[in-house]
């Protein structure tokens, strides 16, 4: 199963059950092309998981200012799809990369690493369409805050998406639950936050307030790496069990991503890489290697999963 198989441009009203949906996703429409982004500015995408009771409708922002367009929040990226699947699978106790059955995908390189958000306080940086935050709210996080650049062009559709998505109608299906049905009473808050802006009201109020800081496709701008590291440090709890999860694509290359991982820069903030590995859009995993020689088409297949811890 490809990551893109859960996404469609078609109207959600055409699908009454997830089992009717698979096979019509974008990964099937374009079988010879690995898509790493989905949708167009202003479009609404439909996300259907076999483990949720109803589809999620994700409206993409429609930027008019160049400042907003350069954020690329007007697409849904594969890194967001993988982050949502990791949270869903490990919180619900279902196989990662499965379809409408309980059949697992390829073996996980780090089966001991859990992306469960059950009972956790979660903040997402660079939320975009808010899929990761919505999934966290649905599957049992204690508190969720979705953040993105403080522009109403970006934040307005994000608010709409999480408001629609985190509801009882979309709650996980009971037949896939090991435990009782999770509450969806949690409200997913939406806040504007520019990375590195540590004097804003949000950063001041929520200093070290979250057990989990999560982010998808945020490493393609090396000029923002220092700011992103500062925001992770400011929001992540001082508890040794706190973790930051980052799923990154290789848009600007492996060397650019490695700049974010600089051990000295992370250590200066009391952070370190605990785990890092790669997963492609079909579920195959391998070790991280900064020096791989890949052409652009092949590179689009791969995502890098990073777990940061306190030291």
DAKA-V829871 format. One record per run of one state. SS is the DSSP state (H for helix, E for strand, C for the rest). FROM is the first residue (numbers start at 1). LEN is the number of residues. If there is no record, write none. Layout:
ss=SS from=FROM len=LEN
ss=SS from=FROM len=LEN
//
This chain:
ss=C from=1 len=2
ss=H from=3 len=4
ss=E from=7 len=2
ss=C from=9 len=3
ss=H from=12 len=3
ss=C from=15 len=3
ss=H from=18 len=3
ss=C from=21 len=5
ss=H from=26 len=4
ss=C from=30 len=7
ss=E from=37 len=2
ss=C from=39 len=5
ss=E from=44 len=4
ss=C from=48 len=4
ss=E from=52 len=1
ss=C from=53 len=3
ss=E from=56 len=4
ss=C from=60 len=6
ss=H from=66 len=4
ss=C from=70 len=6
ss=E from=76 len=2
ss=H from=78 len=15
ss=C from=93 len=28
ss=E from=121 len=5
ss=C from=126 len=5
ss=H from=131 len=9
ss=C from=140 len=3
ss=E from=143 len=6
ss=C from=149 len=3
ss=H from=152 len=14
ss=C from=166 len=2
ss=H from=168 len=3
ss=C from=171 len=1
ss=E from=172 len=1
ss=C from=173 len=1
ss=H from=174 len=3
ss=C from=177 len=11
ss=E from=188 len=5
ss=C from=193 len=8
ss=H from=201 len=5
ss=C from=206 len=4
ss=E from=210 len=1
ss=C from=211 len=1
ss=E from=212 len=5
ss=C from=217 len=5
ss=H from=222 len=14
ss=E from=236 len=1
ss=C from=237 len=6
ss=E from=243 len=7
ss=C from=250 len=4
ss=H from=254 len=7
ss=C from=261 len=2
ss=H from=263 len=5
ss=C from=268 len=3
ss=E from=271 len=10
ss=C from=281 len=4
ss=E from=285 len=3
ss=C from=288 len=8
ss=H from=296 len=4
ss=C from=300 len=2
ss=E from=302 len=9
ss=C from=311 len=1
//
